[in-house]
């Protein structure tokens, strides 16, 4: 059982020998920078040197060092057979026959049932997208932009027109944000090349952000949601303390970068941070956006607006409105949920702890870009969003079978839970700060 570790030098990359037989105890020893193994379908791979060449980034694959990465591998790779060709040289062996399929005493029954569900929804065709849906979705974004530009063209730069135009552009930009999310998750085209290409265009041109930056952060979030030191979305750069563990930790250490007992109040200003960090103004200003161009073409020759200030101002206004939309929708399914350090849960349990759904309705689906089905999205990130509602009853039935929580909330309850959870965390911090 231990002979595999004698046959393979961890620093060598494995050389594709595949001759070793390992225990979980041996695999888990290799979970450090420069010495990383992981398991996929009971095969053991030495990824120590290869992580730097991983197309999805160094960190997302490193988060599974020393663990079973089978479900994460299936969740993120649309062509697993093709990817395995790159894994083959890294193969150093397999788990001993006496070893369980999972590390850290995870529930084998839950894992096998989830994998059976994954196969079931795949056979049902729920990973196939509808071209009509995405064409109509893109069309309604273009229509919103066109309406905004027509308002400017026909009615000038008055305050009423300016406000109406900002609302329309904020709406189109929010919806473009959900659309880039679809392409980023490779859930639209059958060939991932086209998903990557269109993603670069939508997020780069319409959003003024970087596709590589988004991929680097967002896939880490999906791989280990709400896990400190692994999910960048819960790295609040000391502006907030979240969950029930971090507030006490900060309080005991007497860390007070901000008055966290008031964080539920200044959360309403956090969208300003998003405006500057997620969509830096310099990127927005230099991006070739149609609204900026039409302002120049329509009004500059008549000296109705300042050449440099007007495009900058209108983009700032609708980006600020959009940032509120973005923050509330993206945080309603995560901040009120469990946030903790690594617990090595199985894929299904981990995602259910960190996510919740919002009630389905035509408005909620549109408003959130179908991210109200956050559970299904996290379990099957490559599933086209229009199929979430078909997968939801199957996921709920599986959760009921194993006694796992499947949380669904009304939209306004989800919004208020953000504030109440931040208030609770702030109070926990203050108590620990003063009394521990």
KOLFI-686159 format. One line per field, with one value per residue (C-alpha): residue number from 0; residue in three letters; x, y, z. Coordinates in Angstrom, 1 decimal. Example, Ala and Ser with C-alpha at 12.3 -4.5 7.8 and 13.67 -1.06 7.14 Angstrom:
# residues 2
seq (0,1)
type (ALA,SER)
u (12.3,13.7)
v (-4.5,-1.1)
w (7.8,7.1)
***
This chain:
# residues 436
seq (0,1,2,3,4,5,6,7,8,9,10,11,12,13,14,15,16,17,18,19,20,21,22,23,24,25,26,27,28,29,30,31,32,33,34,35,36,37,38,39,40,41,42,43,44,45,46,47,48,49,50,51,52,53,54,55,56,57,58,59,60,61,62,63,64,65,66,67,68,69,70,71,72,73,74,75,76,77,78,79,80,81,82,83,84,85,86,87,88,89,90,91,92,93,94,95,96,97,98,99,100,101,102,103,104,105,106,107,108,109,110,111,112,113,114,115,116,117,118,119,120,121,122,123,124,125,126,127,128,129,130,131,132,133,134,135,136,137,138,139,140,141,142,143,144,145,146,147,148,149,150,151,152,153,154,155,156,157,158,159,160,161,162,163,164,165,166,167,168,169,170,171,172,173,174,175,176,177,178,179,180,181,182,183,184,185,186,187,188,189,190,191,192,193,194,195,196,197,198,199,200,201,202,203,204,205,206,207,208,209,210,211,212,213,214,215,216,217,218,219,220,221,222,223,224,225,226,227,228,229,230,231,232,233,234,235,236,237,238,239,240,241,242,243,244,245,246,247,248,249,250,251,252,253,254,255,256,257,258,259,260,261,262,263,264,265,266,267,268,269,270,271,272,273,274,275,276,277,278,279,280,281,282,283,284,285,286,287,288,289,290,291,292,293,294,295,296,297,298,299,300,301,302,303,304,305,306,307,308,309,310,311,312,313,314,315,316,317,318,319,320,321,322,323,324,325,326,327,328,329,330,331,332,333,334,335,336,337,338,339,340,341,342,343,344,345,346,347,348,349,350,351,352,353,354,355,356,357,358,359,360,361,362,363,364,365,366,367,368,369,370,371,372,373,374,375,376,377,378,379,380,381,382,383,384,385,386,387,388,389,390,391,392,393,394,395,396,397,398,399,400,401,402,403,404,405,406,407,408,409,410,411,412,413,414,415,416,417,418,419,420,421,422,423,424,425,426,427,428,429,430,431,432,433,434,435)
type (UNK,UNK,UNK,UNK,UNK,UNK,UNK,UNK,UNK,UNK,UNK,UNK,UNK,UNK,UNK,UNK,UNK,UNK,UNK,UNK,UNK,UNK,UNK,UNK,UNK,UNK,UNK,UNK,UNK,UNK,UNK,UNK,UNK,UNK,UNK,UNK,UNK,UNK,UNK,UNK,UNK,UNK,UNK,UNK,UNK,UNK,UNK,UNK,UNK,UNK,UNK,UNK,UNK,UNK,UNK,UNK,UNK,UNK,UNK,UNK,UNK,UNK,UNK,UNK,UNK,UNK,UNK,UNK,UNK,UNK,UNK,UNK,UNK,UNK,UNK,UNK,UNK,UNK,UNK,UNK,UNK,UNK,UNK,UNK,UNK,UNK,UNK,UNK,UNK,UNK,UNK,UNK,UNK,UNK,UNK,UNK,UNK,UNK,UNK,UNK,UNK,UNK,UNK,UNK,UNK,UNK,UNK,UNK,UNK,UNK,UNK,UNK,UNK,UNK,UNK,UNK,UNK,UNK,UNK,UNK,UNK,UNK,UNK,UNK,UNK,UNK,UNK,UNK,UNK,UNK,UNK,UNK,UNK,UNK,UNK,UNK,UNK,UNK,UNK,UNK,UNK,UNK,UNK,UNK,UNK,UNK,UNK,UNK,UNK,UNK,UNK,UNK,UNK,UNK,UNK,UNK,UNK,UNK,UNK,UNK,UNK,UNK,UNK,UNK,UNK,UNK,UNK,UNK,UNK,UNK,UNK,UNK,UNK,UNK,UNK,UNK,UNK,UNK,UNK,UNK,UNK,UNK,UNK,UNK,UNK,UNK,UNK,UNK,UNK,UNK,UNK,UNK,UNK,UNK,UNK,UNK,UNK,UNK,UNK,UNK,UNK,UNK,UNK,UNK,UNK,UNK,UNK,UNK,UNK,UNK,UNK,UNK,UNK,UNK,UNK,UNK,UNK,UNK,UNK,UNK,UNK,UNK,UNK,UNK,UNK,UNK,UNK,UNK,UNK,UNK,UNK,UNK,UNK,UNK,UNK,UNK,UNK,UNK,UNK,UNK,UNK,UNK,UNK,UNK,UNK,UNK,UNK,UNK,UNK,UNK,UNK,UNK,UNK,UNK,UNK,UNK,UNK,UNK,UNK,UNK,UNK,UNK,UNK,UNK,UNK,UNK,UNK,UNK,UNK,UNK,UNK,UNK,UNK,UNK,UNK,UNK,UNK,UNK,UNK,UNK,UNK,UNK,UNK,UNK,UNK,UNK,UNK,UNK,UNK,UNK,UNK,UNK,UNK,UNK,UNK,UNK,UNK,UNK,UNK,UNK,UNK,UNK,UNK,UNK,UNK,UNK,UNK,UNK,UNK,UNK,UNK,UNK,UNK,UNK,UNK,UNK,UNK,UNK,UNK,UNK,UNK,UNK,UNK,UNK,UNK,UNK,UNK,UNK,UNK,UNK,UNK,UNK,UNK,UNK,UNK,UNK,UNK,UNK,UNK,UNK,UNK,UNK,UNK,UNK,UNK,UNK,UNK,UNK,UNK,UNK,UNK,UNK,UNK,UNK,UNK,UNK,UNK,UNK,UNK,UNK,UNK,UNK,UNK,UNK,UNK,UNK,UNK,UNK,UNK,UNK,UNK,UNK,UNK,UNK,UNK,UNK,UNK,UNK,UNK,UNK,UNK,UNK,UNK,UNK,UNK,UNK,UNK,UNK,UNK,UNK,UNK,UNK,UNK,UNK,UNK,UNK,UNK,UNK,UNK,UNK,UNK,UNK,UNK,UNK,UNK,UNK,UNK,UNK,UNK,UNK,UNK,UNK,UNK,UNK,UNK,UNK,UNK,UNK,UNK,UNK,UNK,UNK,UNK,UNK,UNK,UNK,UNK,UNK,UNK,UNK,UNK,UNK,UNK,UNK,UNK,UNK)
u (0.0,2.8,5.0,3.9,5.6,8.9,8.6,7.9,9.8,7.2,9.4,9.9,6.3,5.6,6.8,3.6,4.7,1.3,2.8,2.3,-0.4,-1.2,-3.2,-5.1,-2.7,0.2,-1.8,-2.7,0.9,1.4,-0.7,1.9,3.3,5.8,4.6,1.0,-0.9,-4.5,-6.9,-9.4,-11.5,-9.1,-6.1,-3.3,-1.6,1.5,0.8,3.7,5.3,2.4,0.2,2.0,0.8,-2.8,-5.0,-7.5,-4.8,-2.4,-4.6,-7.9,-6.2,-3.9,-7.0,-7.6,-4.0,-4.1,-7.8,-10.2,-10.9,-13.2,-16.3,-14.5,-12.8,-16.2,-17.7,-15.1,-14.0,-16.4,-14.2,-12.8,-11.5,-9.4,-8.1,-7.1,-4.5,-2.6,-3.0,-1.6,2.1,1.3,-0.2,1.9,-0.5,-3.8,-5.5,-5.1,-8.1,-8.8,-9.0,-12.4,-13.1,-13.1,-10.7,-11.5,-14.2,-16.7,-20.0,-19.6,-23.4,-23.9,-21.1,-22.2,-25.8,-24.7,-22.5,-25.5,-27.5,-24.8,-25.0,-28.8,-29.0,-26.4,-28.5,-31.5,-29.7,-29.6,-26.0,-27.1,-27.9,-30.6,-29.2,-32.6,-32.5,-29.1,-29.8,-33.0,-31.1,-28.4,-31.1,-32.8,-29.4,-28.9,-32.4,-31.9,-28.7,-30.4,-33.3,-30.8,-29.0,-32.2,-33.2,-30.0,-30.1,-33.7,-34.1,-30.7,-28.8,-31.5,-31.6,-34.7,-33.1,-29.8,-31.5,-33.6,-30.6,-28.6,-31.3,-31.5,-27.7,-27.4,-30.0,-28.2,-24.9,-26.2,-27.7,-24.5,-22.8,-25.0,-24.4,-20.6,-21.0,-22.6,-19.7,-17.2,-18.6,-18.5,-22.2,-23.3,-21.3,-20.4,-16.8,-15.2,-13.1,-16.1,-17.2,-13.8,-13.7,-17.2,-16.4,-13.4,-15.6,-18.5,-16.6,-13.8,-15.9,-19.2,-18.0,-14.5,-13.0,-10.5,-11.7,-8.5,-9.0,-12.6,-11.7,-8.9,-11.1,-14.5,-13.4,-11.7,-15.0,-16.8,-14.1,-14.2,-17.2,-17.2,-13.9,-11.4,-8.0,-9.4,-12.5,-11.4,-15.1,-14.8,-11.6,-13.0,-9.6,-10.5,-13.5,-16.0,-16.0,-18.3,-19.7,-19.4,-15.7,-13.9,-15.7,-14.6,-11.1,-10.7,-12.2,-9.9,-6.9,-8.2,-8.3,-10.3,-9.6,-13.2,-16.1,-17.4,-20.4,-21.7,-20.8,-24.4,-24.8,-21.7,-22.4,-24.7,-21.6,-19.7,-20.9,-18.5,-15.7,-17.0,-17.2,-13.5,-12.2,-14.3,-14.7,-11.8,-12.7,-9.7,-10.7,-14.2,-13.2,-10.9,-13.1,-14.9,-18.5,-21.3,-22.9,-19.7,-19.4,-22.9,-22.6,-19.5,-21.1,-24.4,-23.5,-19.9,-20.3,-23.1,-21.0,-23.8,-21.5,-17.9,-15.9,-14.0,-16.4,-19.7,-18.8,-16.9,-19.9,-22.6,-20.5,-19.9,-23.6,-24.8,-21.9,-22.8,-26.4,-25.2,-22.8,-25.7,-27.5,-24.4,-23.5,-27.0,-27.6,-24.2,-24.1,-27.7,-26.9,-23.5,-23.0,-25.9,-24.7,-21.9,-18.5,-15.6,-12.1,-11.6,-13.6,-13.0,-16.7,-17.8,-18.9,-22.6,-22.4,-19.9,-22.0,-25.2,-23.5,-22.3,-25.3,-29.1,-31.8,-34.2,-37.8,-38.2,-40.3,-40.1,-38.8,-36.4,-35.0,-34.4,-33.3,-30.6,-29.6,-31.0,-28.5,-31.5,-30.9,-27.5,-27.5,-27.9,-25.4,-22.8,-23.4,-23.4,-21.5,-21.4,-25.2,-26.9,-29.0,-32.3,-32.1,-31.6,-35.4,-35.5,-32.6,-33.9,-36.5,-34.0,-31.4,-34.1,-35.1,-31.5,-31.1,-34.3,-33.1,-29.9,-31.3,-29.3,-30.5,-32.0,-32.6,-35.0,-35.9,-38.1,-36.1,-36.6,-35.9,-32.6,-31.7,-32.5,-30.6,-27.4,-27.8,-29.0,-26.1,-23.6,-25.2,-24.9,-21.3,-20.5,-22.1,-20.1,-16.9,-17.8,-18.5,-15.2,-13.3,-14.6,-14.8,-12.4)
v (0.0,2.4,1.3,4.0,6.7,4.8,4.4,8.0,11.2,13.9,16.6,14.8,15.4,11.7,11.1,9.3,6.1,5.4,2.5,3.7,2.6,5.1,5.7,8.9,9.6,9.7,11.8,14.4,14.9,16.5,19.6,22.3,24.8,23.0,19.6,18.9,15.8,15.3,12.5,12.2,9.0,7.2,8.1,10.0,12.9,14.8,18.4,20.0,21.6,21.6,23.9,26.9,25.9,25.1,27.1,27.8,29.3,28.2,28.8,27.1,23.7,24.2,24.5,20.7,19.6,16.5,16.0,14.2,16.7,14.4,16.6,19.9,18.4,17.4,20.8,22.9,20.9,20.6,18.1,15.8,13.1,15.8,17.2,13.7,13.7,16.5,14.7,11.4,12.4,13.5,10.1,8.5,5.8,5.1,4.7,1.3,-0.9,-0.9,2.9,4.7,6.8,10.0,11.8,13.2,10.7,12.2,10.4,8.0,7.6,11.4,11.6,8.7,9.9,13.3,11.9,9.8,13.0,14.7,11.8,12.0,15.7,15.3,12.5,14.8,17.3,20.0,20.9,21.8,25.5,27.1,29.4,31.2,32.0,33.6,35.4,37.0,37.8,39.6,41.3,42.8,44.2,45.8,47.2,48.8,50.5,51.6,53.2,55.1,56.4,57.4,59.4,61.2,61.8,63.1,64.9,66.3,66.3,67.5,66.1,64.0,62.5,62.0,60.1,57.9,57.2,56.2,53.8,52.1,51.9,50.5,47.9,46.9,46.8,44.6,42.2,42.2,41.3,38.2,37.4,37.5,35.2,32.6,32.8,32.8,29.5,27.9,27.3,28.7,27.2,23.5,24.6,26.4,28.4,30.5,30.9,32.3,34.6,36.1,36.3,38.4,40.7,41.1,41.6,43.6,45.9,46.2,45.9,47.5,44.6,41.8,38.3,36.8,38.6,37.4,33.8,33.8,35.0,33.5,29.9,30.0,31.1,28.2,25.7,26.6,29.0,30.9,29.3,31.7,31.9,30.1,32.1,35.6,36.7,36.5,38.4,41.7,43.4,44.2,46.3,43.7,40.7,38.0,34.7,33.6,32.6,35.7,38.3,36.5,35.9,39.6,40.6,38.4,39.8,43.3,44.1,47.2,48.5,49.8,50.0,46.5,46.9,49.4,47.5,46.7,50.5,51.3,48.2,50.5,52.4,49.3,49.7,52.7,50.2,47.9,50.8,51.4,47.9,45.7,48.3,50.7,54.1,54.4,51.1,52.3,55.7,54.4,51.5,52.1,52.2,53.2,55.5,57.6,57.7,58.9,61.6,62.9,62.6,64.2,67.0,68.0,69.8,71.9,72.7,71.4,69.4,69.4,67.0,65.3,65.5,64.3,60.8,60.3,61.6,59.5,56.3,57.0,57.5,54.3,52.3,53.4,52.3,49.0,48.4,48.4,45.9,43.7,43.8,42.9,40.1,38.5,38.7,37.7,34.0,33.9,36.4,35.1,31.6,29.6,31.2,29.3,27.9,24.7,21.8,19.4,18.8,16.9,18.9,18.8,19.6,22.4,24.1,23.8,25.3,28.3,29.0,29.5,30.0,32.8,32.1,31.6,34.1,35.8,39.0,37.3,35.2,38.2,40.6,38.2,36.6,33.3,33.5,33.1,29.4,29.7,26.1,24.6,27.1,26.1,22.4,22.5,25.7,24.8,24.2,26.9,29.1,28.4,24.8,25.5,25.3,21.8,20.6,22.3,19.7,16.9,18.6,19.4,15.7,14.6,17.0,15.8,12.2,12.9,15.4,18.3,21.9,23.3,26.9,29.0,32.6,35.4,38.2,40.9,38.4,37.6,41.2,41.9,38.8,40.4,43.4,41.3,38.8,41.7,43.2,39.9,39.4,43.0,42.4,39.2,41.1,43.9,41.4,39.5,42.8,44.1,41.0,38.4)
w (0.0,0.6,-2.3,-4.6,-2.7,-2.9,-6.7,-7.6,-6.8,-6.1,-7.6,-10.9,-12.1,-12.2,-15.8,-16.5,-14.9,-13.3,-11.3,-7.8,-5.3,-2.7,0.5,1.2,4.0,1.4,-1.0,1.6,2.5,-1.0,-0.6,-0.3,-2.8,-5.0,-3.9,-5.0,-5.9,-6.5,-7.4,-10.3,-10.6,-8.2,-10.4,-8.6,-10.5,-9.5,-10.6,-8.7,-11.8,-14.1,-12.0,-13.5,-17.0,-16.0,-18.4,-15.6,-13.4,-10.7,-7.7,-8.7,-9.3,-6.2,-4.0,-4.6,-3.8,-1.6,-2.3,-4.7,-7.5,-9.6,-9.3,-9.8,-12.8,-14.3,-13.4,-15.2,-18.3,-21.2,-23.0,-20.2,-22.6,-24.4,-21.1,-19.9,-22.6,-20.8,-17.5,-18.7,-18.4,-14.8,-13.8,-11.0,-9.8,-8.3,-4.9,-3.2,-3.7,0.0,0.1,-0.2,-3.2,-1.1,1.2,4.7,5.4,3.0,2.4,-0.4,-0.8,-1.3,-3.7,-5.8,-5.9,-7.0,-9.8,-10.9,-11.0,-13.1,-15.6,-15.6,-16.4,-19.1,-20.7,-20.5,-22.6,-20.0,-20.9,-24.4,-25.0,-27.0,-29.7,-29.8,-26.1,-26.3,-29.6,-28.0,-24.9,-26.8,-28.9,-25.9,-24.6,-28.0,-27.9,-24.5,-25.8,-29.0,-26.9,-24.8,-27.8,-29.6,-26.5,-26.6,-30.3,-30.4,-27.1,-26.3,-23.0,-20.6,-17.1,-17.7,-20.8,-19.0,-16.2,-18.5,-20.6,-17.5,-16.4,-19.8,-20.1,-16.5,-17.3,-20.6,-18.8,-16.0,-18.5,-20.5,-17.2,-16.8,-20.5,-20.2,-17.2,-19.5,-22.0,-19.2,-18.0,-21.5,-21.4,-24.8,-27.7,-28.2,-29.0,-26.0,-28.4,-29.4,-25.8,-24.9,-28.0,-27.4,-23.6,-24.4,-26.6,-24.2,-21.0,-22.7,-24.9,-23.2,-19.6,-19.7,-17.7,-18.2,-19.2,-17.7,-14.4,-14.3,-15.0,-12.5,-9.6,-10.6,-11.0,-7.6,-6.2,-7.8,-6.8,-3.1,-2.4,0.9,1.9,3.5,1.8,-1.3,-2.4,-3.4,-3.1,0.7,0.8,2.0,2.3,5.9,4.9,6.3,8.6,7.4,8.7,12.3,12.5,11.1,13.3,16.5,15.1,14.4,17.7,19.7,17.8,18.4,14.7,14.0,10.5,10.4,12.9,11.9,14.2,11.7,8.5,7.7,7.3,5.2,3.1,1.1,0.0,-1.0,-4.5,-4.8,-4.2,-6.9,-9.3,-8.9,-8.4,-10.7,-13.4,-13.0,-14.4,-16.6,-18.4,-18.8,-20.1,-22.8,-23.8,-27.1,-25.8,-28.2,-25.7,-25.5,-29.3,-29.9,-27.3,-29.1,-32.5,-31.6,-29.2,-29.4,-32.8,-31.3,-28.2,-26.0,-23.8,-22.7,-24.9,-22.1,-19.2,-20.7,-21.7,-18.5,-16.4,-18.1,-17.8,-14.1,-13.4,-15.1,-13.8,-10.3,-10.8,-12.3,-9.4,-6.9,-9.1,-9.4,-5.6,-4.3,-6.8,-6.4,-2.6,-1.8,-2.3,-0.5,2.3,4.4,4.0,5.8,5.5,7.0,6.6,4.6,5.8,2.9,2.2,-0.8,-3.9,-3.2,0.5,0.0,-2.6,-0.6,2.5,0.5,-1.8,-1.7,-4.4,-4.8,-5.8,-9.6,-11.5,-14.9,-13.2,-10.8,-13.6,-15.8,-13.0,-11.7,-15.0,-13.7,-10.8,-8.5,-9.3,-7.5,-6.2,-9.7,-11.1,-8.6,-8.9,-12.8,-13.7,-17.5,-17.7,-19.8,-17.5,-19.2,-18.1,-14.3,-13.7,-15.2,-13.0,-9.8,-8.9,-9.3,-7.1,-4.5,-4.5,-4.0,-1.1,0.5,0.2,2.1,4.6,3.1,3.1,-0.1,0.7,-1.3,-0.4,-1.7,-3.4,-0.8,2.0,0.3,0.1,3.7,4.8,3.4,5.8,8.8,8.4,8.2,11.3,13.2,12.2,13.3,16.7,17.1,16.3,18.8,21.6,21.0,20.7,24.0,26.1,24.8)
***
